[in-house]
Amino acid sequence: MIQKLLSALFFLFAIQTFAQDTITVKKEQTTLIKNLKTRKDSTTTATNKIHDTTTGIKIKSSLNEVIISNYHVSDSLMNAPASVSVLSSADLQRNNNSDISAALNTVPGVLMQSGAINTNRLSIRGIGARTPYGTNKIRAFYGSIPLTSGDSETTIEDIDLEIIDQTEIIKGPLSSVYGAGLGGAILIKPKQLRTPGSEAYTGTTVGSFGLIKNTVRYSYDSAFGSLNLSYHKLETDGWRKNSAYNREGVTLAGELFRKQNSKLTYFGNYTNMKAYIPSSINKDMFDNNPRGAAPTWAASKGYEKYNSWMGGLAYDWQAASWLKNTTSAFVSTKENYEPRPFDILTQNNTAFGGRTQFFGDFKLGKMKSQFIAGMEYFKDGFRGGTFENLYQQNNGNGTLEGAQLTGSKQKRDFINAFAQLRVQLLSKLELQAGVNYNKTQFKLDTTYPAEDINSQDYSYDGIWSPQVSLLYKPGRLQTLYASVSRGFSLPSIEETLTADGTINPNIKPENGYNFEVGGKFYFLNRSLYAEASFYRMQIKDLLVAQRVGDDQYVGVNAGETLHQGIEAAINYNWEINQNLNLHPYVSASIGNYEFKEFVNNGIDYSGNKLTGVPANKFNAGFMFQNKSGFYLSSDFYYVDDLPMNDANSAYAKSYNLLNAKTGYRFELLKGLSAHLSGGVNNITNTHYASMVLVNATGVNGAAPRYYYPGLPVNYYGNVSFSYIF
């Protein structure tokens, strides 16, 4: 399948590149190459901690204004009345090139807990913190392809960091364009070559606990199209027992039929992953034997394994001088097999959908105006079931599949219609407004056992989510804003079911209003960038996951939560002299997250701190670099105490982490450059919980298993070569 896809794309690319009319080719090539040379480099951002290229270090005397995704009605952070953080490829590779959590955790308001490479929970401003496993309530996109399933689960850790050009984090329900989710959205931009020609790249990372990662990439760019093909393989023995990890993937991306007013973008990705699962452990094991796995998971040698494919096409064209359109379509599949101590889960997911979006500008009298309007359709289906795991009868060899226990099919589809408007009211004042409409429905079929076969359909009422913002610019490099927005989060299908597997029609989506004011400022001739935001969001119809079995949860709308806080970040670029540069940064999140009204199973938790989210988080670091290619960076993380259950009777202790990395970039021959680097994570060897299982319960009188221990001090080294020709 992938060979046919590659062959077709190469064939189309060859036709487009070589079969052009000679005169037209020369005219368009001259124009487009000129445009390519003057294209803005959107990865050098105000929030960058490092300026990275393959050929050497760029010593900059000022911070460039951040260019954000063209899916926004705004073109840059300074014109966006919202809290949006941008991480460049250099930020994402500031660590060991294998773990995205280190980069995301430098962003104020964002916490990515990581129990293993394949076990993560991402929360933004406390939204998503109470999810038992994984990430939901936050939508994510890789280019134009959703990384969020119809069941609301988001997985971003499978994307190879070395093929990401830029990542945007939109905090809160401030983006009508991306579904107005309560937590926000994450937009990942694939890496592409920016100048005409070819680049070949290879890199290897080795580290503690058997970490080894290899990446090979080839990129080509011309006036008429581009090609980016990469392969990576990541392996680790794991720090804990039963935690080995193996992943490999192939990514194909680029553009075809590139003309003055149109282009076709293509993308494809294949991932094969197998990861053993040590699971969470109790307090005694966490303190005395953190390398151990949960006994039943160790005995069954539990793991998850899957193959996933996703691909898409997007066509951009200029319909008129004032109107542009982007239309995309995607498809994805995932086959999952997960042996657990209590059963074996099999899943087969298929999703497809499309999106069209119009961008335009016009005048209302003398007022400049811009708009975005469009629609998104998403449909996915799931078929799977559970089987007995007879590992106790397998002579210590681990998992052994037995008889089928359950079988089910699920389908979900939704439509998002959206619009955003930007109107210049006065020379320094503008209005931005938007609305999102969502209509979701799903179907659930129980296919096994025979006595339980049934079919159920359900549809939520349409949800309207408006957003209004005012943006005031006292000067070109200063922005003040205020916004009000409404967002929602749909229950997963599992949360809509009762304990006996029937649909509960009383379950409602979570919803709430977000009130936010903030400012973004450049000082000292653009050498200093500072931003701050103040927000308050009250969530109604809070969804509570109640455990009713080993891996069965039901949902209950149990009350309201309050999310409010202050976020701030400062970045400074100090040009010590023509050869030396120091770039320090500081960011902080100070929050108050609590249950406003919350009664569950007859117990009143109102006034308690929200489970799974620390009140405060602090980051600081620096990048020192010189023109010869040497650099040294360091990052400090502080995470506050974290309540692990709704009663606030158990807490994960606060912790500090310190990481450092040094490297040297140099040119071997003309066009051939090398990069050598090495680093240390958790320098102080802190003992901490990198992830917790919220509201864990003990089985048969056993102590609850809250803790996923974080890695102790660990080391890594990297060598890479890049050849541009």
C-alpha positions in Angstrom: 0.0 0.0 0.0 2.7 2.5 1.0 4.8 1.5 -2.0 1.8 2.3 -4.3 1.3 5.6 -2.6 5.0 6.5 -2.9 5.1 5.5 -6.6 2.0 7.5 -7.4 3.3 10.6 -5.7 6.7 10.4 -7.3 5.0 10.0 -10.7 2.8 13.0 -10.2 5.7 15.0 -8.9 7.8 14.1 -11.9 5.0 15.0 -14.3 4.5 18.4 -12.6 8.2 19.2 -12.5 9.3 18.1 -15.9 6.3 18.4 -18.2 5.8 22.1 -17.9 5.8 24.4 -20.9 9.3 25.9 -21.2 8.3 29.6 -21.3 5.7 29.3 -18.5 8.3 27.4 -16.4 10.9 30.1 -16.7 8.4 32.9 -15.8 6.9 31.1 -12.8 10.2 29.8 -11.6 11.7 33.3 -11.5 8.8 34.6 -9.6 8.4 31.7 -7.1 12.1 31.4 -6.3 12.2 35.1 -5.6 9.2 34.6 -3.3 10.9 31.6 -1.6 14.0 33.6 -0.9 12.0 36.3 0.8 9.7 34.0 2.7 9.5 34.7 6.5 11.1 32.1 8.7 8.1 31.4 11.0 10.1 29.1 13.3 12.2 31.9 14.8 9.8 33.0 17.5 9.5 35.4 20.4 9.1 32.4 22.7 12.1 30.5 21.3 14.9 29.5 23.7 17.3 28.5 20.9 18.0 29.6 17.3 18.9 26.4 15.5 20.0 25.7 12.0 21.8 22.8 10.4 24.7 24.9 9.3 25.5 26.9 12.4 24.4 29.2 15.1 22.6 32.4 14.2 23.5 35.2 16.6 20.5 37.5 16.7 20.3 41.0 18.2 16.5 41.0 18.6 13.6 38.7 18.8 11.5 38.2 15.6 7.7 38.6 15.7 6.0 35.3 15.8 4.1 34.2 12.7 1.3 31.8 13.4 -0.8 29.3 11.4 -2.7 30.7 8.5 -5.8 28.9 9.9 -6.2 31.9 12.3 -7.9 35.1 11.4 -4.7 36.8 12.9 -1.3 36.5 11.2 0.9 36.8 14.3 0.8 36.5 18.0 0.8 40.3 18.4 -2.5 40.4 16.5 -4.1 37.5 18.3 -6.3 38.4 21.2 -5.7 35.1 22.9 -3.0 33.2 24.8 -1.1 31.2 22.2 2.3 29.7 22.8 4.6 28.7 19.9 7.4 26.1 20.0 9.9 25.9 17.2 11.6 22.8 16.0 14.6 23.9 18.0 12.5 24.1 21.2 11.1 20.7 20.6 14.6 19.2 20.1 16.1 21.0 23.2 16.2 17.6 25.0 16.9 14.1 23.7 14.8 14.1 20.5 12.4 11.4 21.8 10.1 13.0 24.3 7.8 16.0 23.6 6.7 16.4 27.2 10.0 18.3 28.2 9.2 21.0 25.6 5.5 21.3 26.3 6.1 21.6 30.1 8.0 24.8 29.5 4.8 26.5 28.4 2.9 28.3 31.2 -0.5 26.7 31.9 0.4 23.4 30.2 1.2 20.2 32.0 2.1 16.9 30.3 2.4 14.1 32.7 4.3 11.2 31.3 4.2 7.7 32.9 6.1 6.3 29.8 6.6 7.3 26.2 3.3 5.8 25.3 1.4 6.8 28.6 0.7 10.5 28.8 -1.9 12.9 30.1 -1.9 16.5 28.7 -3.9 19.2 30.5 -4.2 22.9 29.8 -5.3 25.2 32.6 -6.5 22.2 34.5 -8.8 21.0 31.7 -8.3 17.2 31.1 -6.5 16.7 34.5 -9.0 14.2 35.8 -8.9 11.9 32.8 -8.0 8.4 34.1 -5.7 7.5 31.2 -4.6 9.5 28.2 -5.6 12.9 26.9 -9.0 14.3 26.0 -10.8 17.7 26.0 -8.0 19.0 23.8 -8.0 18.8 20.0 -4.8 18.3 18.0 -4.0 18.5 14.3 -0.9 17.5 12.3 -1.1 19.8 9.4 -4.8 19.5 8.3 -5.2 15.9 9.8 -6.9 15.5 13.2 -4.9 13.6 15.8 -8.0 13.5 18.0 -10.4 10.5 17.6 -14.2 10.7 17.5 -14.0 9.3 21.0 -12.2 12.5 22.1 -8.8 10.9 22.7 -5.7 12.7 21.5 -2.3 11.2 20.9 0.6 13.4 19.9 3.5 11.5 21.3 3.8 9.2 18.2 4.9 12.1 15.9 8.7 12.1 15.5 10.1 15.4 16.9 12.6 15.7 14.2 9.9 16.1 11.5 8.0 18.9 13.3 8.6 22.4 12.2 6.4 24.3 14.7 3.8 23.6 17.4 1.1 26.1 18.5 -0.8 25.7 21.7 -4.1 27.6 21.9 -5.2 27.8 25.6 -8.8 27.6 26.4 -11.9 27.8 24.1 -10.6 30.8 22.1 -10.5 29.2 18.7 -13.9 28.9 17.0 -12.0 27.4 14.0 -10.8 24.4 15.9 -14.0 23.3 17.6 -14.1 25.6 20.7 -12.8 22.8 23.0 -12.6 23.8 26.7 -8.9 22.9 26.9 -7.9 24.4 23.6 -6.1 23.0 20.6 -2.6 22.0 19.5 -1.5 22.6 15.9 1.6 20.7 14.7 3.2 21.9 11.5 5.2 19.3 9.4 8.8 20.3 8.6 9.7 21.1 5.0 12.8 22.4 3.2 12.5 26.2 2.7 15.0 26.8 -0.1 15.2 25.3 -3.6 17.4 22.2 -3.7 17.8 19.0 -1.8 18.8 18.0 1.7 19.8 14.6 3.1 19.9 14.2 6.9 20.7 11.4 9.3 20.8 11.5 13.1 21.4 9.1 15.9 20.6 9.5 19.6 21.8 7.1 22.3 21.0 7.3 26.0 20.5 5.7 29.4 18.3 2.6 29.8 19.0 1.4 26.3 17.7 4.5 24.5 18.5 4.6 20.8 16.9 6.6 18.1 17.8 6.8 14.4 16.3 9.2 11.9 16.9 9.4 8.1 15.3 12.2 6.1 15.4 13.4 2.5 13.9 16.7 1.4 13.6 18.4 -2.0 12.1 21.7 -2.9 11.6 23.4 -6.3 9.5 26.2 -7.8 6.7 23.7 -8.5 6.7 21.2 -5.6 8.4 19.7 -2.7 9.1 16.2 -1.2 9.9 15.3 2.4 10.4 11.7 3.2 11.6 10.5 6.6 12.1 7.3 8.6 12.7 6.9 12.3 13.1 4.1 14.8 13.0 4.6 18.5 13.9 1.9 21.1 14.5 1.8 24.8 14.8 -1.0 27.4 12.9 1.2 29.8 13.9 2.1 33.3 11.2 0.1 35.0 10.5 -3.6 34.8 8.2 -4.5 31.8 8.7 -1.1 30.2 10.6 -1.8 26.9 9.4 0.4 24.0 9.9 0.1 20.2 8.5 2.4 17.6 9.2 3.0 13.9 7.5 5.3 11.5 7.6 6.6 7.9 6.4 10.1 7.0 5.8 11.5 3.6 4.8 15.2 3.1 5.2 17.9 0.5 3.5 20.0 -2.2 2.5 19.4 -5.8 1.3 21.6 -8.6 2.6 24.7 -6.9 1.6 27.8 -8.8 1.3 31.5 -8.2 -2.3 31.1 -6.8 -2.6 27.4 -5.9 -0.9 24.3 -4.5 -1.7 20.8 -3.5 -0.3 19.6 -0.1 0.0 15.9 0.6 0.8 14.0 3.8 1.1 10.4 4.8 2.3 8.6 8.0 2.7 5.0 9.1 3.6 4.1 12.7 4.3 0.6 14.2 4.6 0.6 17.9 4.9 -2.0 20.7 5.3 -0.9 24.3 5.3 -3.0 27.5 3.3 -1.5 30.3 4.6 -1.4 33.9 1.4 0.5 35.0 1.1 2.5 38.2 2.3 1.4 41.6 1.3 2.0 45.3 3.1 4.3 47.7 5.2 1.6 49.3 6.6 0.5 45.9 7.0 4.1 44.8 9.2 4.8 47.8 11.2 1.6 48.0 11.1 -0.1 44.6 10.2 2.4 41.9 11.8 0.3 39.2 9.3 -2.4 39.7 6.1 -2.9 37.7 2.6 -3.5 39.2 2.7 -7.2 40.1 -0.2 -8.3 37.8 1.2 -6.4 34.9 4.7 -7.9 35.4 3.3 -11.4 35.6 1.1 -11.0 32.5 3.8 -9.1 30.6 1.2 -6.7 29.6 1.8 -4.5 26.6 0.1 -2.5 23.8 0.8 -2.9 20.1 -0.6 -1.1 17.1 -0.2 -0.2 13.5 -1.6 3.1 12.4 -1.9 4.9 9.0 -3.0 8.4 8.2 -3.0 10.4 5.1 -4.5 13.5 3.6 -4.6 16.0 0.8 -5.2 19.8 1.0 -5.7 22.1 -1.9 -5.1 25.9 -1.5 -6.2 28.3 -4.1 -6.8 32.0 -4.6 -10.5 32.3 -5.7 -10.3 36.0 -6.1 -8.0 38.9 -5.1 -9.8 39.1 -1.8 -10.7 35.5 -1.2 -8.7 32.3 -0.6 -9.8 28.7 0.1 -8.2 25.7 1.7 -10.0 22.3 1.3 -8.7 19.1 2.8 -9.6 15.5 3.1 -8.1 12.8 5.3 -8.3 9.1 6.3 -6.7 7.2 9.1 -6.8 3.6 10.5 -5.4 2.1 13.7 -5.3 -1.6 14.7 -4.6 -2.1 18.4 -3.9 -5.2 20.5 -3.5 -4.7 24.2 -3.1 -7.7 26.6 -3.9 -6.6 30.2 -4.0 -8.7 33.4 -7.8 -8.6 33.5 -8.4 -9.2 29.7 -7.1 -8.6 26.2 -8.4 -5.6 24.3 -8.6 -5.6 20.5 -9.6 -2.5 18.6 -9.8 -1.5 14.9 -10.5 2.2 14.3 -11.1 3.9 10.9 -11.7 7.6 10.5 -12.2 9.9 7.6 -13.4 13.5 7.1 -12.9 16.8 5.3 -12.6 20.4 5.9 -13.1 23.5 3.8 -12.2 27.0 4.9 -12.5 30.4 3.2 -10.3 33.4 4.1 -11.2 36.9 2.9 -10.7 40.6 3.4 -13.1 43.5 2.7 -14.0 46.9 4.0 -16.9 48.0 6.1 -16.9 51.7 5.2 -13.3 52.7 5.9 -12.7 49.8 8.4 -10.4 47.0 7.3 -12.0 43.6 7.9 -11.0 40.0 7.5 -12.9 36.8 7.9 -12.7 33.0 8.1 -15.7 30.7 7.5 -15.9 27.0 6.9 -17.1 23.6 7.9 -15.5 20.4 9.1 -16.9 16.9 8.9 -15.5 14.0 10.9 -16.6 10.3 11.1 -14.9 7.4 12.8 -15.8 3.8 13.5 -14.6 1.3 16.0 -14.8 -2.5 16.1 -13.4 -4.5 18.9 -13.8 -6.6 21.9 -12.2 -8.3 24.9 -10.8 -11.8 25.4 -9.7 -13.8 28.4 -6.0 -13.4 29.4 -4.9 -16.8 30.7 -1.4 -15.7 31.6 -1.7 -17.5 35.0 -1.9 -20.8 33.1 1.0 -20.0 30.7 3.9 -21.2 32.8 5.3 -17.7 33.4 5.4 -16.9 29.7 2.9 -14.0 30.0 -0.1 -13.3 27.9 -2.2 -16.2 26.5 -5.4 -15.4 24.7 -8.5 -17.2 25.8 -12.3 -17.1 25.0 -14.0 -14.0 23.8 -15.7 -12.0 26.6 -17.3 -9.0 24.8 -17.7 -7.5 21.3 -18.9 -4.1 20.2 -19.0 -1.6 17.3 -19.1 2.2 17.7 -19.6 5.0 15.2 -19.4 8.7 15.8 -19.7 11.6 13.5 -19.9 15.4 13.9 -20.1 18.6 12.0 -18.3 21.8 13.0 -19.4 25.0 11.3 -17.3 28.0 12.2 -16.7 31.6 11.4 -14.3 34.4 12.6 -14.3 38.1 11.9 -11.7 40.7 12.4 -12.7 44.4 12.1 -10.5 47.4 12.6 -12.7 49.8 14.6 -10.1 52.5 15.2 -6.5 52.9 14.3 -5.4 51.2 17.5 -8.5 49.2 18.3 -10.0 46.1 16.6 -12.7 43.6 17.3 -12.4 39.9 16.7 -15.5 37.7 17.0 -16.3 34.1 16.1 -18.8 31.3 16.5 -18.7 27.5 16.3 -21.6 25.2 15.9 -21.2 21.5 16.7 -23.7 18.6 16.0 -22.6 15.2 17.2 -24.3 11.8 17.0 -23.1 8.3 17.6 -24.2 4.7 17.4 -23.3 1.8 19.6 -23.8 -1.9 18.8 -23.1 -4.7 21.2 -22.2 -7.8 19.1 -21.1 -10.3 21.8 -22.2 -12.2 23.8 -25.4 -13.3 21.9 -27.7 -12.6 24.8 -26.6 -9.0 25.0 -26.8 -8.1 21.3 -28.4 -4.7 20.8 -28.1 -1.4 18.9 -28.4 2.1 20.3 -28.3 5.5 18.7 -27.9 8.9 20.4 -27.6 12.5 19.3 -26.6 15.6 21.3 -28.4 18.8 20.8 -26.5 21.3 18.6 -24.0 23.4 20.6 -23.3 27.1 19.8 -20.0 28.5 21.1 -19.5 32.2 20.6 -16.3 34.2 21.1 -15.8 38.0 21.3 -12.4 39.8 21.8 -11.1 43.4 21.8 -7.5 44.1 20.9 -5.8 47.4 21.6 -2.4 48.3 20.3 -0.8 51.4 22.1 2.2 50.9 19.8 3.3 48.5 17.0 5.1 46.3 19.5 2.5 46.4 22.4 -0.8 44.6 22.5 -3.6 44.5 25.1 -6.6 42.3 24.8 -9.8 41.1 26.5 -11.9 38.2 25.4 -15.0 36.2 26.4 -15.6 32.8 24.9 -17.7 29.7 25.4 -16.5 26.2 25.0 -17.6 22.6 25.4 -16.2 19.1 25.8 -18.2 16.0 24.6 -18.2 12.9 26.7 -16.3 9.9 25.4 -18.7 7.1 24.3 -17.6 5.2 27.4 -18.7 8.1 29.6 -22.2 8.0 28.1 -22.9 4.4 29.1 -24.4 3.0 32.3 -22.7 0.2 34.2 -24.7 -2.4 32.2 -23.6 -0.9 28.8 -26.7 1.0 27.8 -26.7 4.7 26.8 -27.5 7.1 29.6 -29.5 9.9 27.9 -29.0 12.2 30.9 -25.3 12.7 30.2 -24.5 16.2 29.0 -21.4 17.8 27.5 -19.3 19.9 29.8 -19.5 23.6 29.0 -18.3 26.9 30.3 -17.4 30.5 29.7 -13.8 31.8 29.7 -13.0 35.4 30.6 -9.5 36.5 29.8 -7.4 39.7 29.7 -3.8 39.9 28.7 -0.9 41.7 27.1 2.1 41.1 24.9 5.1 43.5 24.7 8.5 44.0 23.1 11.0 46.2 24.9 14.7 47.2 24.5 14.7 47.4 20.7 12.9 44.0 20.5 15.5 42.3 22.7 12.9 41.6 25.5 9.6 40.0 25.0 7.0 39.7 27.8 3.5 38.4 28.0 0.9 37.9 30.7 -2.7 36.7 30.9 -5.4 36.5 33.5 -8.2 34.0 33.1 -11.3 32.7 34.8 -13.3 29.8 33.5 -16.2 28.0 35.3 -17.1 24.6 33.9 -20.7 23.3 34.3 -22.0 19.8 34.0 -18.6 18.4 35.1 -18.0 14.9 33.8 -16.8 12.5 36.4 -15.4 9.1 35.5 -16.5 6.5 38.1 -14.7 3.2 38.1 -17.1 0.2 38.0 -14.7 -2.5 36.8 -11.0 -3.3 36.2 -11.1 -1.1 33.1 -14.7 0.1 33.0 -15.7 3.7 33.8 -19.1 5.4 33.6 -19.7 9.1 33.4 -21.7 11.3 35.7 -22.4 15.0 35.4 -21.6 15.9 39.0 -21.2 19.6 39.4 -19.0 22.6 38.6 -15.3 23.4 38.6 -13.5 26.8 38.8 -10.3 27.4 36.8 -8.6 30.8 37.3 -5.1 32.0 37.3 -2.2 34.1 36.0 0.3 33.1 33.3 3.4 35.0 32.5 6.5 34.5 30.4 9.6 36.6 29.7 12.3 36.0 27.0 15.4 38.1 26.7 18.0 38.1 23.9 21.3 39.5 25.1 23.9 40.0 22.4 27.0 40.1 24.6 29.2 40.8 21.6 29.2 39.9 17.9 30.2 36.4 18.7 28.4 35.6 21.9 24.7 35.5 22.7 22.7 34.7 25.9 19.0 33.9 25.8 17.4 33.4 29.2 13.7 32.8 29.7 11.3 32.6 32.7 7.7 31.4 32.7 5.2 30.9 35.5 1.6 29.7 36.1 -0.2 30.6 39.3 -3.6 29.1 39.5 -6.6 28.3 41.7 -8.4 25.1 40.5 -11.2 23.9 42.7 -14.6 22.1 42.8 -17.2 24.9 42.9 -20.1 22.5 43.4 -19.4 18.8 43.4 -21.4 16.0 45.0 -20.6 12.4 44.0 -22.0 9.2 45.5 -23.5 11.3 48.3 -20.1 12.9 49.3 -19.8 16.7 49.0 -16.4 17.7 47.6 -17.3 21.4 47.0 -14.4 23.7 47.8 -11.8 21.0 47.4 -8.8 21.4 45.0 -9.3 20.0 41.6 -7.8 16.6 41.2 -4.7 16.0 39.0 -3.5 19.6 38.5 -0.8 21.5 40.5 -1.8 25.0 41.5 1.6 26.5 40.5 4.2 25.8 38.0 7.5 27.6 37.3 10.1 27.3 34.6 13.4 29.0 33.9 16.4 28.4 31.6 18.9 29.8 29.2 20.7 29.2 26.0 24.3 30.4 25.6 25.7 30.2 22.1 28.6 31.6 20.1 29.2 32.1 16.4 31.7 29.3 16.1 28.8 26.8 16.7 29.1 25.9 20.4 26.1 26.2 22.7 25.0 25.3 26.2 21.4 25.2 27.5 19.7 24.4 30.7 16.1 24.2 31.9 14.7 24.2 35.4 11.2 22.9 36.2 9.2 23.3 39.4 5.8 21.6 39.8 3.7 22.2 42.9 1.9 19.6 45.1 -0.8 17.7 43.1 -4.0 16.3 44.7 -4.5 12.7 43.6 -8.1 12.2 44.7 -11.2 14.2 44.9 -11.2 14.1 48.7 -7.7 15.7 48.7 -6.6 13.1 51.2 -3.6 12.1 49.0 -1.1 14.3 47.3 1.9 13.8 45.0 4.7 15.9 46.4 6.1 19.0 44.6 9.4 18.5 42.8 12.2 20.3 41.0 14.0 19.1 37.9 17.1 20.4 36.2 18.2 19.4 32.7 21.2 20.6 30.7 22.5 20.1 27.2 25.6 21.2 25.2 26.5 20.8 21.6 28.6 22.0 18.7 27.6 22.6 15.1 30.2 22.9 12.4 30.7 22.6 8.6 32.8 19.7 7.4 32.7 20.5 3.7 30.7 22.9 1.6 27.1 22.0 2.1 27.9 19.2 4.6 27.4 20.1 8.3 27.6 18.1 11.5 26.0 18.5 14.9 27.4 16.8 18.1 25.5 17.2 21.4 25.0 15.6 24.7 22.9 16.2 27.8 21.8 15.2 31.3 18.2 15.1 32.5 17.2 15.2 36.2 20.7 16.2 37.2 19.8 16.2 40.9 18.4 12.7 40.7 15.1 13.8 42.1 12.6 11.1 43.1 9.2 12.2 41.9 5.9 11.1 40.3 6.0 12.0 36.6 2.3 11.0 36.3 -0.4 9.9 38.7 -3.5 7.8 38.3 -6.2 10.1 39.7 -8.8 8.6 42.1 -7.0 5.2 42.1 -8.7 2.5 44.2 -7.3 -0.6 45.8 -8.6 -4.0 44.8 -9.5 -6.6 47.5 -8.1 -4.3 50.2 -4.8 -3.5 48.4 -3.3 0.0 48.6 -4.3 2.3 45.7 -1.8 2.5 42.8 -1.5 6.2 42.2 2.2 6.6 41.1 4.1 6.5 37.9 7.7 7.1 39.0 9.8 9.6 36.9 13.2 8.7 35.4 16.2 9.2 37.7 19.3 11.0 36.4 19.8 9.9 32.8 22.2 10.8 30.0 22.1 11.0 26.2 24.3 11.9 23.2 23.5 12.8 19.6 25.3 13.0 16.3 23.7 14.2 13.1 24.9 15.1 9.6 23.1 17.3 7.0 24.1 17.7 3.4 22.5 20.4 1.3 22.9 20.1 -2.5 
